[in-house]
Amino acid sequence: FPSSYAASRKIEPFYKGGRVQINRDGKFMFCPCGTRLSIIDVETGAQRSLQQDDEEDISSFVLSPDDEILVTGSRALLLKQWNWRENKCVRTWKAIHTAPVATMAFDSTSTLLATGGCDSTIKVWDMIKQYCTHNLKGSSGVVHLVEFHPDISRLQLFSSSIDYKIRIWDLNSSKCIATLDGHFSAVTSLAFADGNTLISSGRDKICMVWDLKTRESKRTVPVYESVEAAVLLPEKGDFSQLGVKKQGLHFVTAGSKGILKVWEVATAACVYTQPVPFESKEEASERSLTQCMLVPARNEIVTVSVEHNIVLYDAQTLQLRKQLAGYNDEVLDVKFLGPGDSHIVVATNSPQLKVFELATSHCQILYGHTETILALDVFRKGLMFVSCAKDKSLRVWRMSKDGRVVCVAQGLGHAHGVGAVSCSRLKETFIVTSSQDCTIKIWNIPESLTSKAKAALISSPEALHAKVTERGHDKDINSVAVSPNDKLIATGSQDRLAKLWSCSDCSLLGVFTGHKRGIWCVQFSPVDQILATCSADGTLKLWGLRDFSCLKTFEGHDASVLKIIFVSRGTQLLSSGSDGLLKLWTIKTNECVKTLDGHEDKIWGLHSNKQDDMVVTASSDSCITLWKDVTEIEEKEAQAKQEEQIMKEQELSNLLHEKRYLKALGLAISLDRPHTVLMVVKAILKETDGRKHLEENIVRLRKDQKEAVLTFLVTWNTNSRNCHEAQAVIETLLKHEAPDSLLQYSGIKSAVESLLPYTERHFQRLSRLLQASMFIDFMWQNMRLADVAQQEDVTL
């Protein structure tokens, strides 16, 4: 059974506010996210990022019109130029501004860069010769908008700052040659219709059309909402579905009402308003737009909302094509969704739900709840799911075949926020909820919601009514679970107790006591009559449902255990802690077989898919991680390694038999076998002219192989039996390697430190042996002399 998971994908925050830009062909989107700049593949949602070295937030950035130069400005008052395709910083220079750069713009030739600072100045940079060409002073307060005139021959720069005026700078004379005064609030965007017509938008709820010849206002368009962006529609193209009936200038506005509107310049009339059904004023403010762009290459209009959601519309119909969620905040729960677990539904620290399509990262945002959603559960088929929230309600949602999700039912009745929910396991028949009001409620699902023919006709959410309400605990109920046969309910509470209830009438069947602190999660085993619980005391416990006794306790977490699920068909448990760690436990042996470190904060969400080969986790660190079961892959890799090892060992013995020592040495080193290398060295030394052969073989080794041999001989040298071989190799290295090249060896310092004392000891031992042998020789010589004298006497 599985004993290993590996993170296969992470859904991380990639946008935390600021300007978003899309490159020329519309394939990549650039979004600032704190200290890094995220680069998103628009099709797949895959992301990578350019990371600042100075760990300072990026205050502004810009991509040149030819897609070649990307410049970022940070709070450290540095400008960086990037080769964004290769994630490399090409150069860094000081911005010369005395406060962070608030805005940047390139001219149409991609050679001049203008930076507007919080210090009221504007600098213009020559990007080819790499120097500052202009320092324009005269603005008041933060310069939050700079834009070059599209006709480069005019050499004009337009800017706006806190005094709400639009200044026109002549770059030949470095002077402000005109001021367009008409807005009464911050100017948010400038759009050039042609060389002599400019459209400006402002937070004073108007757009203004300027004649650049006379530098007078031609027309004021009242938009009746704070406008964040005005984008011109191309003259060519069929925009009849957006109310464009006549020739002439039209532009799109995006602002505080969260919808796009199309305006005709000639009449100042709104010819099209995007239909979006808002349920409340709060919802409208959450959808408020901060940016709007036209991407001609993809024929799309892109909007960015205050909630950090990026939406891509068809430019000619304003039909939604794709939506990306830039920032999730704290993630409180996550579940797999869809018939093939193709989606995940996420409860973030907000009243909206997010449904991600895993293949494309397309995100649907579901509005309905009015306060933070706390928990989710999905029915067995994966098409219907339930959410519950602090607004004391629960909602039932259904996913259609095309992946769209709608709310089909709503239940009200709890006195406090609803913190836990569980669905019936066999059929879509009932829901169990528990709340901070310490009660459990069972809600029946009417057949009209589950039969497909009738469900298609539902226009507004149906009202659900609780059939049973029971006071369950003395403190908050943190978790509720329904048994696989739909007959039992388990609850876990802050009062340190878990309780078992009958599903039919909510009568109490038994109490599980043993945890020392509040219980965070309860879960039924899919195969046995067992309940698993996890608690703030850092333990997991398994309980028998017949006698309510504790069967096993798992200890290993150093922090509260927040969620627990059965995996590997009920043979293992996966638990998540408030320290961001996941632990995999084998029930039979009671041991933790793997600890996975994938998050930096509390893991509130944990769910496995129907196939039981993927797990999704969600944490307070705003990240959602998908884990893949890699046991089989790891087993295959281990097996392949083992087989390769056996083959190499066989080859090694053949090489030794054939006395092909150089190859044998190389192979033994690659197998990381110090003892085998020693045997080869000994075999070489036994040959006639062994020293010479050893020298030849050692010299022919590669540098990395010599480094490996050096680490091996340090160990050999500690033993007097092998010191001769070690010293023979050292001698060769010292003879044939220059001191400078030896110093380049990795680990040379520690090797020399280890070799010196032992070599000295061997030298002293050999010196003593030599002295002893000299003494024996001396004795022998003296004995021989006496014998000779005696023999001479005898002969005489």
GUNULUM-687190 format. One record per residue: residue in one letter; z, x, y of N, C-alpha, C in turn. Coordinates in steps of 0.05 Angstrom, whole numbers, plus 5000, padded with zeros to 4 digits. Example, Ala and Ser with C-alpha at 12.3 -4.5 7.8 and 13.67 -1.06 7.14 Angstrom:
<pts>
A515652644886515652464910515652644934S514252574955514352734979515752585001
</pts>
This chain:
<pts>
F500050174976500050005000500050175025P499350055048499050225072501650365080S501350605089503750745098503050895124S500750825136500050965161498250795178Y498850795204497250665224496450875246A494150835257493351015279492250845302A492750915327491850765350488750785351S487450555349484450555349483350495377R485050355394484050285420486450205438K486050265464488150195483486950035506I488249815513487349665536489449725558E488649895577490449995597489749895624P491549905644490849835671488650025681F486649925694484650115705484150065735Y485449865746485049805774487549695786K488549825807491049735820490649665849G488249595857487749525885486249745900G484749655920483049835935480149765931R478349935942475549875940474449935912V472749765903471349805877468449855883Q467150035868464350095873462850105846I460250025847458550025823456250205829N455450365808453250555813450550415815R448450565821445850445828444650275805D444850375780443650225758445550005747G447949985759449749775751451149815724K451050065713452250115687455150185689F455950315711458750405713460050295738M462650235734464250135756466550335762F467050385787469150575795471450435808C473850465797476150315807478550505811P479750505834482150675838484550565823C486050745811488450645796490650855799G492050845822494151035828493051315832T493951505815493151785818490451845806R489351645791486751695778484651505787L482151575782479851395788478651315761S478651055755477650965729474550925731I473251005710470350965707469950775684I468950535690468750325669465750285661D465250285635462650205625462449895627V460749795644460749505650460149345625E458349445607457549295583459849265563T461149495556463049505535465949485544G466349545570469149545580470549805574A469149995561470450255554471050405580Q473350545580474150675605474850975601R474351125622475351405623476251445652S477451665658478451695686478351985695L478052005722478252265736481152285746Q482552495736485352515743485752725764Q487252655785487952835806489953045796D489653295804491653505796494253475812D493953395837496353395854498253145849E497452975830499052745823499652565848E497852575867498152395891496152165888D496951935899495251695897492551745912I490451625901487851635914487851425936S487351505961487451315983484751195988S482551335982479851225984477951395969F475551285963473551445949470851325956V468651465950465951365954464051505936L462051355926459851465910457351465927S455851685927453451705944451251515934P449451425952447351245943445551345921D445351615919443651725897445251765871D447751675870449451695846450351975839E449752175856450252455848453052545857I453852465880456452575891458552365892L460852435881463152255883465352405898V466452285919468552415934471052245934T473352365929475852215930477652345951G479352175964481252275983484052195974S485952375975488652315965490652325987R493052235981495252246001496152536007A495152725991495753005996493953116018L492252946031490453016052488253216043L487553186017485353356006483053175999L480653286002478153145992477153295968K476353145948475353275923472553165917Q470753345910468053265902467853295872W466853085858466853075829464053065818N463653195795461353145778462452925758W462152675765463552455751462452415722R460052505717458952465690460352655670E461252885681462553075663465553105668N466552915685469452915691470453185702K468853305719469553565730469853555760C471953685771472253715800470553955809V468653915826466854125834467954295857R469154155877470454305898472654135912T474454275924476754145938476854265966W477254095986477554206013479454026029K480554146050482453996067481053796084A482153556086480853336101481053376132I482753556141483253616169484553376183H484553136170486052906182488952966180T490552856198493452896197494852676182A493352476173494452256157492252196136P492952046114491051996093488451866102V486251916088483651796093483651516083A482951326100483151036093480450936083T478251056092475550956085473551176086M471451146070469251346069466651206067A464451346076461751236073459751466073F457651436057455451626057453151506073D451551686084449051586097446951536075S444651416083442751336062441451576048T441651826060440452056047442352206029S444952116028447052246012447752526021T447052596047447752866057450052866076L450552636089452752616108454952436098L457452526101459752356092461452316116A462152056121464051996143466751916131T468952026142471551946133473151836156G474251596152475951466173478851496165G480551596183483251656175485351466187C487751486176489951336187490951466213D489751696220490551836245488651766268S487151546266485351446288482851616292T482351816275479951976279477951926257I475452006263473251986244472052266242K471652366218470352626214467752576199V465752726206463152716192462652986179W461952986153461653236138458753266129D457753516131455153586119455753666090M454853506071455553556043453953786031I451753856043450154076032451254346042K451554366069452554616080455554636079Q456854416072459754406067461454486091Y460954336113462654376137462854116152C464854106170465353866186463553876211T461853676215459953686237460953536262H462553326258463553166280466453096277N467853076299470652976300470652766322L470552506313470252296333472952176339K473752186365476352076373475851846392G477851666392477551436411478351176399S478451166372479350916359482350886362S483350646359486250606361487250526333G489350656324490550586298488850676275V489350566252487950636227484950556229V483250746223480350686221479850596192H479450336188479250226160476350166152L474450216170471650156163469850346177V468150486161466050656173463450596158E461250586172458650526160456350656176F454550796162452250916176450150706180H448650736202446250556206444250636184P443050436170441150506148438750676157D437950646182435750806192436851076201I436351286184437651546189436651676215S434151596224433051716248434751646273R436251426271437851346294440451506296L441351626274443851776273446151636287Q446651386277448851226288450951166266L453451166275455651096257457150866269F457850666252459350436261462150456249S464150386265466850396255468550166266S470750106252472549896263475349986256S477249926275480049996270481849766278I484349826283486349616286485949446312D484349546330483949386355481649176352Y480749136327478748926319476048966332K475549186345472849236357471149396338I468449356341466649516325465449726345R465849976338464850196356462250306344I460450366362457950496354457950786365W457750976346457851256354455051376351D454251526372451751666371452351956362L451352026338452052286327450652526340N448552466357447352686372449152776394S450452586407452152656430455152656423S455852556398458652536389460252346407K458852146419460251966437460051676427C462051516435461951226429460051106450I457750996441455850896461456050596466A457550456448457850166453460150066437T461249836446463449706432462749406428L462749316403462149036398464748886397D465348726417467948596419467548296415G468848186394468447896388470447796368H471447976351473347886330476247896341F477847726331480647706339482547796317S481447906296483047996273481448216260A482648346239481348576227478448516217V476648696224473848676214473848786186T472748626167473048706138470448816126S468148746137465648856126463448846147L461449036143459049046160456649036142A454648876149452248856133449848866152F447949056147445549086164443248926152A442348726167440148556158437548706161D437148816184434848996189435849196210G434049346222434849556241436349446265N435949196271437049086296438948856293T439548786268441348556264443748646246L446148586255448548666240450248416236I451348386212453148156207455948276201S457948186216460648276211462448046202S464348106184466147896175469047976183G470747776187473547846195475547656184R478047746187480247576177480947356197D479347346219479747136239478146886231K477146876206475846646194473046596205I471846816216469046786226467347016217C464746976217462847196214461147196239M460447436248458847456273456147596268V454047496281451447616279450847756305W450348016304449948176328447048276330D446048276355443548396361444048686370L443148876355443749156361442149276385K440049126393438549216417440049156442T440948906444442448826468445448876465R446248926440449048966432450748726441E449548486437450948236443451148076417S452947886418453247706394451047486396K449547456374447547246373448646986364R450547006345451546746333454346796321T455946596322458546606308458546396287V459246476262459246286240462146236232P463145986237465845926229466045876198V467746036185467846026155470345866146Y472245836163474645676158476445796135E476146056131477946196113477846496121S479946636115480046926121477947056104V475947186117473647296102474147596097E473847676071474247956064471548106061A469447956055466748086052464547896058A462447996071459947846075457648016063V456147896045453948046032451347896037L449348046045446647926051445147866025L443947626024442247576001439447696006P438147815985435547925990433547715999E431647796016429547606025427847516002K427347705983425647635960427547545938G426547365922428247255900428646955904D428946825881429346535882432346465882F433246385905436046305908436346005914S434345855904434345565910436745425898Q437845525876440245395864442745445881L442545635900444745685918444345555945G442545355946442045205971440145345990V438945565982437045706000434345565998K433745416019431245256019429145376037K430045506059428045606079428045916078Q426046026090425946316094428046376115G428746636117430746706137433246836125L434946926142437347076132439446886121H440446956097442746816085444747026076F447246956077449247146067451446996052V452847146035455047036018457647136029T459646956030462347046039464347006016A466347186016468547165997471047206012G473147046006475547076021477946936009S479746846026482346756017482346505999K480146346000480046105984479246155955G478346405950477746475923475046385912I473346285930470646185922468546315939L466046315929463846425943462346205958K461546265983459946075998457446216009V455246056010452746166020452146036047W451446206067451046116095448246186104E447146006121444546056133445046156161V443946386168444446516194443346346217A440846236213439446096235441045856244T442345706225443745466233446745486232A447745716222450645756218451845546200A450145436182451145226163451745346136C453745226122454345306095452445146077V450745286062448745136045449645116016Y451745266009452645245981455545335979T457145185964459945255959460345265929Q461545475919461945505890464045305880P463345145860465344945851467345075831V469845085840471945175822474244985823P475044865801477144665802479944795804F481044815827483844915830485744685825E487844755811489944545806492044545828S492344765842494444765863493844975884K495244965906494845155928495645435918E497845455901498645715891496445845876E495045675860492845785843490645895861A490045755883487945845901488746115913S491246145921492146405933491946625913E492446565887492346765866489446855861R487546675867484746735862483446855887S484946885908483846985934482247245929L479947265942478147485937478447705957T478247955949478648185967476048335971Q474048285955471548435956469248285943C466848345953464448225941462148425944M460548455923458348645923455848515910L453548605919451048525905450048765889V449448725863448448945846445548875839P443548965855440848875850439748955823A440649185812439549275786440249085764R442548955766443348755745442948475754N442048435779441748165790444348015789E446448155799449148035797450648055823I452447865827454347885849457047935836V458548135846461048205835463248145855T465448015846467647965863470148095852V472048165870474548275862476748105874S478748025857480747835866483347985872V485147855886487747965894489448025869E488847885847490247925821489048155805H487248305818485848535805483948455782N482848215785480748135765478048175778I476148285761473448345771471548155756V470047995772468347795760465447845767L463747835746460847875750459347615747Y457847535768456347275767453347335768D451847155757448947165760448347115790A446847295802446347275831444847025840Q443146915822441546685830442846415824T444746415806445946155799449046155803L450146385806453146425807454446325782Q452946345759454246285733455746535725L458246495714459946715707458746865683R458347125685457247285663459447435649K461347545664463447715652465747735671Q468147775659470547805675472248025663L473148215680474848435671477548415685A479648465669482348455681483148745686G483648805712484249085720487049165715Y488948975717491749045715493248815702N494948885681496348675666499248635674D500348815689503248815695504748845668E507148735667508748755643507648565622V507048655598505948475577508248375560L508548115558510847995544510247905516D507647845510506947765483503947795479V503147825454500347855448499847745419K497547615415496947515389493947535384F493147585359490247575352489347285353L486847245360485746975363482846965354G481946725347479146695338479046705308P476846585296476746575267476646845253G475347045266475347315254477047505270D479147405283480847575300479147735320S477147595332475347725350476447755378H478547605384479847605411482847665408I484047725431486947725433487747565457V489947425454491047265477493547405486V493847445512495947615523497547455544A500147465542501947355562502947585579T502147595604503047805622505247685640N506347845657508547745674507447565696S506047345687504847165707504446895694P503746685710503346415699500646385685Q498946595686496246575674496246725647L494646615629494146745603491546895605K491347115591488847265589487847265561V485247195557484047215530481947425531F482347645516480347865516478547845491E475947875496474147905473474048205467L474848275443475248555437472648715438A470448595431467848735430466948825458T467348655478466148705504468248745526S470848695520473048705540472748475560H470948285555470748045573473447895572C474347815595477047695596476847415609Q477847215595478046945607480946925618I481146795641483846755652484346455651L486546385638487246105634489446015653Y488745815669490745715689491945455678G494445415684495745165675498645175680H499945385669502845415673503345485703T505745415712506345475740508345705743E509545785721511346015721510746205698T512046435697511546645677511546535649I509446605634509246535606510846735589L512546635571514446805557513646865528A512246675515511646715486509146565478L507946655456505546545445505746515415D504246325404503846325375501146195368V499946295347497246205339497346055312F495845835310495645695284494045865264R494245795239493145955217490145995220K488645795228485745825230484845995254G486646035273486046215295484546085318L484145825318482645695339484545555359M486845475350488745345368491245525371F492245535395494745685399496545545420V499045635421501045505438502245715456S502845645481504245815500506645665511C508745815517511045685530511945855553A513245735573513745885598516345805611K516945955632519345905648519245635662D516845505664516545245677517545015660K518945075638520244875619518144725602S515644835602513644685587512344855565L510944715547509144865528506344745531R504344905525501644815526500144895501V498444715492496744765468493944815478W492645035468490045115477488145115453R485645055457483645065436481245235444M480345395425478045565430475545435417S473345405433470945285422469245505408K467145415395465445615380464345835398D463745765423462545965441464746145454G467246115445469346285455470846185479R470045955490471445855514474045715506V476145745522478745635515479545425536V480445195526481444985544484144885535C485644785554488244665548487944385538V488944325514488544055503491143885503A493444015506495943855506498144005521Q500043845530502243955545504843805537G507043965534509543835526511743905546L513143705556515443745575517943615563G520243735568522643615557525043805558H524544065557526844255558528044265586A530544325587531944335613531744605626H531144815610530745085621528145205611G527645455619525245585610525045595580V522545565569522145575540521445855532G523245985516522946265511521746345484A521646155465520546215438519045985427V516946035412515245825401514245915374S513945715356512745775329511145535320C508745595308507045385299507445335269S506645085260506645035232504645215218R505345295193503745505180501545395162L501945165150499845065131497644915146K498344715162496344565177497244545206E495444455223496144435252497544165257T500144155247501543895249503843895268F505244115272507544105290508044385303I509744375324510544625338513544615341V514844845339517744865344518145045368T519744945387520445115410523445145413S524245355426527045385432527345485461S529645435473529845475502532545605509Q532745675535535245775545537345555547D536445305543538345085543539745055515C539245265498540445285471539545075452T537344935458536444725439533844805425I533444675402530844705388529544425389K526844435394525344185394523044205375I522543995360520143985342518243775354W515743865359513643705371511443645351N510843395347508643325329505943345344I503843445330501243465342499643215333P498743045352497142815343494542895331E493542725313491042785298488642825317S488842685340486542695359485942975368L488043155367487643425376486443605354T486943525329486043705308483343625296S482643365298480043285287477843365308K475943515299474043645317472443445334A471743225322470043025336471542915360K474142845356475642735378476442945398A477043185388477943405406475843475427A473343435420471143505438471143305462L472343075458472242865479474642895499I476543065492478943095510478143215537S478843065558478143165585480543285599S482843155595485243275607487443305585P489343495590491343545569492843295561E493143265535494743035524497743095526A499342895530502242935532503442935504L505043145499506543155473509443065477H510542945456513342865458514842985434A517343075440518943195419520042985401K519743025374520742825355523642875349V524443135350527243195343528243405364T530743375373531943575390534743635379E535343885376537943965364539144195379R541744175386543044405398543544615376G542444855379542445035357544445265359H544845365383546645605386548245575411D550145765415551845755439550645925461K548746095455547446255475544446235473D542946375491540046365490538846405463I536846235455535446275430533046455436N533046695423530946895429528446865412S528746745388526546745369526746505351V524346405344524246175325521946225306A522246155281520046205261519945975241V517445905233517045695213516345825186S517445735164516945855138514045805129P513045975110510245945102509545665089N511645525079511045265067511645035086D512245095111512744895132515344725128K517144815110519544655104522044755118L522045005127524445115139523845235167I525945235183525745365210528045565211A527545805222529645995227529846045257T532246085267532646155295534446405297G533946565318535646795323536546785352S539146835357540246795383541747035394Q542347015420543947215434546847205424D547546985409550346965399550747115373R548847295366548947475342548547335316L547847075317547446925292544546855288A543746835263541146715255541846465239K540246255243540846005229538345895215L538745755193536545635178536745335180W534545205186534444915191532344785173S532744535167530744385153528644285173C526144295165523944225184523843915188S524543765168524143475170525943345190D528543415190530443285208532143475225C531443745223532843945238535843965231S536443915206539243935197539844225190L542244315195543044595191543444645161L542144855150542444915122544245155117G544345345136546045575132546045755156V547945945157548246135179548246415168F546846605181546746885173548447045193T550747155183552447305202552547595192G552547775211552748055204551848245226H550048155244549148325266551448355286K551548585299553748635318552948565346R550348525351549448455378547248235375G546248135398544347915397541847965380I540847755368538447775350535947725367W534047905366531647885382529347735367C529247765341526947655326527747585298V526647355289526947275260524147235249Q523847295223521147275210521547215180F519947015170520046955142518147145127S518947225102517147385086514847205076P512347315075510147145066510147105035V511747275021511647264991514347194978D516547254991519147204978520847014995Q523046924982524846744996526846915012I525747045032527347245047526847205077L528847245093528647245122529247515133A527647615151528147875164529047825192T531047975201532047955229532248235241C531948245267532448505281534048445306S535548645314537648595334537848815354A539448765375539948955396541849175386D543049135362544749345350543149565337G540349545339538649765328538049745299T538949525286538449495257536549265250L535349275226533749055215535348975190K535348715184536748615160534948425145L535148425119533748235102535848055089W535347795089537247595080536047425058G537647355038536747165017537046885028L534946715023535046435034536746255017R537346344992538946164974541946184980D542846424982545846454986546546575013F544546615031545046715059546446985060S546147135038547347405038545447615048C546647835059544948055069544148225045L541548255041540548405018540148695025K539148755049538549035057538949065087T539749305095539949375124538349625128F536649625148534949855155535949975181E536750225180537750355204535950595211G535350625236533550845244532750835273H532750585284532050555313534450645329D533950795351536150875369536450675392A534950465392535050265414534749985402S534849785419534549505410531949475395V531949325373529449255359528648985368L526248975381525348725395523648545378K521948665361520148495345519948605317I519248435298519048515270516948345257I515248465241513248315225513048435197F512248265178511748355151508748445149V508248685137505548775134505148855104S502748935097502149025070502948815050R502148565056502648335038505648305031G507248345051510148295048511748525036T510448755031511848975019513049175039Q512149145064513149325085513849165111L515449285127516249165153515349355175L514449235197513749395220515549295243S516949475256518749385277518149535303S518749405325518349535352520949535367G521249755382523849795396523549795426S525749795440525749795469525250075480D525150275461524450555469521550615467G519850415460516950455458516050555432L517850555411517050665385516650435365L514750475347514250295324515150435299K516450295281517250415255516250245232L515150385212514150255188516150305166W517050085153519150105132518050005106T518750155084518050055057520549915047I520249655040522549485033523849595007K522249654987523249734961525049974963T524250174978525750424979527750445003N527550245021529350235044528850465064E526550595062526050825080524050775101C524250915123522350905145520151115138V517751015133515651205124513951305147K514151185170512551275193513751175219T513751355239514451275266512051315284L511251105298508951125315509751115345D508851305360509551315388507051245404G506950995413504550905427505050785455H507650745461508250625487510550775501E510750725527512850865542515150675550D514950425542517050235550517350025528K519049825533519649625513517049495501I516949475474514649345461515549055455W514448875472515248585468513348445449G510848535448508948385431508148545406L508148415383507348545358506148335339H503748385330502348175313500348315296S500048225271498048335253495848135248N493448225242491148035238491247925210K489347735205489347595179488647785157Q486947975163486148165142488348355134D490448365151492748545146492048835148D489948905164489149185167489149275196M490049095214490249165243492749045254V493849195273496249095287495849125317V496748935333496548965362499448965373T499849145392502449165405502149145435A504149035449504049005478506749075489S506649215512509149325522509449285552S511849335561512549325590511049535606D509749735593508349945607505449855614S504949595612502349465619500049535599C500749665577498649735557498749565533I496349515522496049365497494649565478T495849615455494649805436493949665410L491549735400490649635374490949865354W492349805332492850005311491349935286K490050135275488550095250490050215227D489950075204491150185180489250405169V490250655170488650885162489551015136T491150865121492150985096489951075078E488050895073485850955055484351205064I483751205091482251435102483851695098E486451675104488151915101488352005072E488451805054488651885025486052025017K483751915026481152035019480952315030E481852345055481752615067483552815052A485952715044487752895029486552975002Q485252774989484052824963481753024966A480152984987477853164992478853454997K481153475012482253735018483253864992Q484553704975485653804950483353914933E481153754931478953834914477654094925E477454114952476354354964478054594958Q480754554959482654764953482254874925I482054684906481654754877479154924874M476954834887474354974885474655254896K476055284919476355544932478055734914E480055614902481755784885480255884861Q478555714850476855794827474956014835E473755974859471956184870473356444874L475956424884477456664889478056824864S478756684842479256824817476756954806N474456814811471856934802471257194818L471757184844471257414861472957654853L475457594847477257814839476457934813H475557754795474557844768472158024772E470357954791467958104795468358344814K470858374823471558594842470058594868R469458344877468158314904470358264924Y471658484932474158464946473958364975L471758434989471558345017471458035018K469757925001469557625001472157504992A473457624973476057524963478157524985L478157745001480057765024479557535043G476957505051476257285071477057015061L476656965035477256695024480256655023A481756855014484656835013485856785040I484656925061485656885088485056595097S482656495091481956215099483656015085L484556075061486355895046489255915056D489756105074492456155085494456215062R493656415045495256495023496256785026P498456835039499357115043499657265016H500757124996501257254970498657334957T496657154958493957224946492657454961V492957464987491757685002493157944993L495857934989497258174980496258264952M495758074935494758144908492058284910V490358184928487758304932488058594942V489858624962490358894973491359084951K493158984934494259144912492059224892A490259024886488059074868486159294879I485659284905483959484917485159764915L487859774921489160034921489360154893K489259984872489360094844486760234837E484560164851481960284844482060584851T480160734839479961014848478861014877D479961194893479361194921480160924934G482460824925483360554935483760554965R485060754976485660765005483060745021K481060885011478460885026477160615025H477260485001476160214997477560015015L480260035016481859845032481059875061E480860125070480160175098477460045104E475460085086472759975091472859665093N474359545075474559245075475959135099I478259265107479759165130478059185155V476659405158475059445182472959235185R471859135163469658945164470558655169L473158615170474158335175473658255205R473457995209473257895237475957915251K475957885278478457915293480557705284D479657455282481557245274482757295246Q481057415228482057485201484057715202K483557905220485458135223488058025234E487957835253490357715264492057585242A490657435224491957305202493257505183V491857725177492957935160495458055173L495358095199497558215214500058035210T499757775212502057595209503057605180F501257635160502057645132503657905127L502558135137503858385130506658415143V507158265164509858265175511858175153T511057965138512757865116512858065093W510558185086510458375064512358605070N512358695095513858935103516858895100T517758645098520658605096521658665067N519758695048520558745020519659025012S521559185002520859464995518759484973R518459274957516359274936513559274948N513259134970510659094982510159265007C512159425014511859565040509559765040H508959885016506760085016504059955024E503559715013501059575020501059495049A503359405059503559325088503059565105Q504259795098503860045114501060145113A499760105090496960195087495160035106V495659775107493959605125494559675154I497159715161497959785189496560045197E496560235178495260495184492360455191T490960295175488060235180487660115207L489359905214489059775240489559965263L491560135260492260325281490060545284K488860615262486760825263484160715275H483460465269480860365277480860175301E483160095310483259915334484560065357A483260045380484360165404486860015413P488860145425491260005433490759755450D488759775468488059555486487159305469S485459355449484559125433486759015415L488559195406490859095390492658915407L492958975433494658815450493458535455Q490858505450489558245454490158055430Y491158165408491658005384493757795390S493357555379495457345384497857415366G500257385377502757445362503357735358I501957915373502358205369505258285377K506358155398508958235408511158185386S511157945376513157875355512658035330A510058095323509458255299510558535301V510158665325511158935329514258935328E515458735340518458715340519558685312S518058545295518958505267518358755250L516158885256515259115239517059365244L517859415269519259665275521859705259P523759515259526259575245525859615215Y524159455202523759485173522259745167T520259815184518860065179520760305181E522560295200524560505204526360525179R527060295169528860285145527360405121H524760325118523260435095522960735098F522560835123522161115129524761275121Q527061165129529661295122530061295092R529361075079529661065050527961275036L525461295046523661495034524561775040S525761815064526762085071529062165052R530861965046533062015028531962075000L529961924992528761974965527562254964L526262324985524962594986527062814984Q529362764999531462964998532662984970A533062754958534162744930532262894911S529662834914527762964896527663264900M527963354925527963634932530363774918F532663634919535163734907534763764877I533563564864533063574835531163814829D529163844846527264064842528764334844F530564354864532064594869533764654844M535164454834536864484810535264574786W532964454784531164514761530264804763Q529564884787528665164791530865354783N533365294792535665474786536265484756M536165254743536565244714534465414700R532065394709529865554697530365844700L531465934724531966214729534066324710A536166174705538366254686537166284658D535466084651534266104624532566354621V531166424641529366654640531066914637A533366924651535167154650536267194622Q537066964610538266974583536167074563Q533766974565531567054547531067354549E531167454574530667734578532867904564D535367804566537667954554537267964524V536467734512536067724483533967924474T531767924488529568114481530468404483L532168454503533168724506534968794483
</pts>
